[in-house]
């Protein structure tokens, strides 16, 4: 189900504040309901990595749940991920910069020892799948909403600026929020990390209230940059600004942007 309220700011805030309802609507979608029922009924019967990756429905459902659907074709690669010893820092999954692979190995890596997937992992995977489906649907009409929902879901797992830079979606949100130029991507990775940590305290991303503030500002700025042919309000910002916007300023921007009194 796709909801579009006409702006990134409005649509994101609606979906975020009504997350339980939004996920219930995703679960009720006939295609999602069938896929989820099959996963719940059959994943517990799988006790080997080969059986898992060769079951198209189960494997693709799990890959989608962890945002890895684009890698579902790479079965040999994913087998190496699942066979990794996560207690060994030099193992294949641990050496990958994208934390989604480690999360996938954590969830399903027990299959390498013949251990069936437990009920907690099944529940987590289903919830992830529905969340991912909601984000993907939102992104079809407004990529900014998808970015904001993704950031909200993953912010608590960010431990350093390098975690942000390893993820294109997280980087896009932070870059927009902080007003960092596209050219920053050409800089040395350490210089990019420094540019981020000089402007935000990474530890603050563990605070849901701070994340909400970040995404409030991100969605307004995303609207200004992407959802209008002319952006006169951009002159209100100094290029050296940290991206801070007061609630009053946000209200003023939205009024200017969308024709309020």
C-alpha positions in Angstrom: 0.0 0.0 0.0 1.4 3.4 -1.0 0.6 6.6 0.9 1.7 10.0 -0.6 0.6 13.1 1.2 2.3 15.4 -1.3 5.6 16.0 0.5 8.4 14.0 2.0 8.0 15.8 5.3 4.2 15.0 5.6 4.3 11.5 4.3 7.3 10.4 6.4 5.8 11.9 9.6 2.5 10.1 8.9 4.1 6.7 8.3 6.5 7.0 11.3 3.7 8.1 13.7 1.4 5.4 12.4 3.9 2.6 12.1 1.8 -0.2 13.6 -1.1 0.6 11.3 1.2 0.9 8.3 2.8 -2.5 9.0 -0.6 -4.1 9.6 -1.6 -2.9 6.1 1.5 -4.4 4.6 0.8 -7.7 6.4 -2.7 -7.7 5.0 -1.6 -7.3 1.4 -2.4 -10.6 -0.3 1.1 -11.1 -1.8 2.8 -10.3 1.5 0.4 -12.5 3.4 1.1 -15.5 1.2 4.9 -15.0 1.3 4.8 -14.6 5.0 2.7 -17.7 5.6 5.0 -19.8 3.5 8.0 -18.6 5.3 6.6 -19.1 8.8 5.3 -22.6 7.9 8.5 -23.9 6.3 11.7 -22.1 7.5 11.8 -24.2 10.6 12.1 -27.4 8.5 15.3 -26.2 7.0 18.5 -27.5 8.6 21.2 -26.8 6.1 22.6 -23.8 4.2 22.2 -25.7 0.8 18.5 -26.4 1.5 18.0 -22.7 2.5 19.6 -21.0 -0.5 18.0 -23.5 -2.9 14.5 -22.8 -1.7 13.6 -19.8 -3.8 10.7 -18.6 -1.7 12.4 -18.9 1.7 15.7 -17.5 0.6 14.3 -14.6 -1.3 11.9 -13.7 1.6 14.8 -13.7 4.0 17.1 -11.7 1.7 14.4 -9.1 1.2 13.8 -8.9 4.9 17.5 -7.9 5.3 17.5 -5.5 2.4 19.6 -7.9 0.3 17.1 -8.8 -2.4 19.5 -7.5 -5.1 22.0 -10.2 -4.0 19.6 -13.1 -4.1 21.1 -14.4 -7.3 24.6 -14.7 -5.7 24.0 -17.9 -3.9 27.7 -18.9 -3.7 28.6 -15.6 -2.3 25.8 -15.8 0.3 26.8 -19.3 1.3 30.2 -17.9 2.2 28.5 -15.3 4.3 26.4 -17.9 6.1 29.4 -20.2 6.6 31.4 -17.4 8.3 32.5 -17.8 11.9 31.3 -14.5 13.3 33.6 -14.9 16.3 36.6 -14.6 13.9 37.2 -11.0 12.9 38.9 -12.2 9.8 36.0 -14.3 8.6 34.3 -13.5 5.3 31.2 -11.8 6.7 33.1 -9.8 9.2 35.4 -8.4 6.6 32.5 -7.0 4.5 31.9 -3.3 5.2 28.1 -3.7 4.7 26.7 -4.7 8.1 23.6 -6.3 6.5 25.7 -9.3 5.6 26.8 -9.8 9.2 23.2 -9.4 10.4 22.1 -12.0 7.9 24.8 -14.4 9.0 23.8 -13.8 12.6 20.2 -14.7 11.8 20.7 -17.8 9.6 24.3 -18.9 10.2 23.2 -21.6 12.6 22.2 -23.6 9.6 25.8 -24.4 8.9 25.7 -26.6 12.1 22.3 -28.0 11.3 20.6 -25.8 13.8 17.1 -24.8 12.7 16.0 -21.1 12.7 14.4 -20.3 16.1 11.0 -18.5 16.6 12.6 -15.2 17.6 14.5 -15.0 14.4 11.4 -16.0 12.4 9.5 -13.1 14.1 12.3 -10.7 13.5 12.6 -11.7 9.9 8.8 -11.3 9.3 8.8 -7.8 10.9 11.9 -6.8 8.9 10.2 -8.0 5.7 7.0 -6.0 6.3 9.1 -2.9 7.2 11.2 -3.3 4.1 8.0 -3.7 2.0 6.6 -0.5 3.5 9.8 1.4 2.8 10.1 0.1 -0.8 6.4 1.0 -1.5 7.0 4.5 -0.1 10.1 4.9 -2.2 8.2 4.2 -5.4 6.5 7.6 -5.1 9.0 9.4 -2.9 12.6 8.2 -2.4 13.1 10.7 0.4 10.4 9.0 2.5 12.2 5.6 2.0 15.5 7.2 3.0 14.0 8.6 6.2 12.3 5.4 7.2 15.5 3.4 6.5 17.5 5.9 8.6 15.0 5.7 11.5 15.2 1.9 11.5 19.0 1.7 11.4 20.2 4.8 13.3 20.6 2.9 16.6 23.1 0.5 14.9 25.4 3.4 13.9 28.6 3.3 16.0 30.9 5.5 13.9 31.0 7.8 10.9 32.4 4.9 9.0 29.2 2.9 9.5 27.4 5.8 7.8 29.8 6.1 4.9 29.6 2.3 4.3 25.9 2.7 3.6 24.7 4.9 0.6 21.3 5.5 2.1 22.6 6.6 5.5 25.2 8.8 3.8 22.5 10.5 1.7 20.4 11.4 4.8 23.4 12.7 6.7 24.8 14.6 3.8 21.5 16.3 3.2 20.9 17.0 6.9 24.4 18.6 7.3 24.4 20.3 4.0 27.5 18.6 2.8 28.4 18.9 -0.9 28.3 16.0 -3.3 32.0 16.6 -4.0 32.7 15.3 -0.5 32.5 11.8 -1.9 35.7 12.4 -3.8 37.6 13.1 -0.6 39.6 10.5 1.4 37.4 8.3 3.6 39.0 9.6 6.7 38.4 13.2 5.7 34.7 12.3 5.0 34.4 10.7 8.5 36.0 13.8 10.1 33.6 16.1 8.3 30.7 14.2 9.8 32.0 13.8 13.3 32.9 17.5 13.4 29.2 18.3 12.9 27.3 15.6 14.8 28.0 13.4 17.9 27.5 9.9 16.7 26.4 8.8 20.2 23.4 11.1 19.8 22.0 8.7 17.2 21.1 6.3 20.0 18.6 8.9 21.2 15.2 8.5 19.4 14.4 12.1 20.0 17.6 13.3 18.3 16.9 11.0 15.4 13.4 12.4 15.1 14.9 15.9 15.0 17.4 14.8 12.3 14.7 13.3 10.1 12.4 16.3 10.6 15.2 18.5 9.2 16.2 16.0 6.5 12.7 15.7 5.1 12.2 19.4 4.9 15.5 19.9 3.2 14.8 17.0 0.9 11.6 18.6 -0.1 13.4 21.9 -0.8 16.1 20.3 -2.9 14.0 17.7 -4.8 10.3 18.5 -4.8 10.2 22.0 -6.3 11.3 23.6 -9.5 12.3 26.8 -7.6 13.6 26.9 -4.1 13.7 30.5 -2.9 13.9 29.4 0.7 17.4 28.0 0.1 18.8 31.5 0.5 17.8 31.3 4.2 20.6 28.9 4.8 24.3 29.6 5.1 26.5 27.0 3.5 28.5 26.7 6.6 25.4 25.9 8.7 25.3 22.6 10.6 21.8 22.0 9.3 20.1 23.0 12.5 16.5 24.2 12.0 14.2 25.3 14.8 10.6 24.1 14.9 9.5 27.7 14.1 11.8 27.8 11.1 10.5 24.4 9.9 6.9 25.6 10.1 7.9 28.8 8.1 9.6 26.7 5.5 6.7 24.4 5.1 4.4 27.4 4.8 6.5 29.0 2.1 7.0 25.7 0.3 3.4 24.6 0.2 1.5 27.8 0.0 0.4 28.3 3.6 -0.7 31.7 5.0 
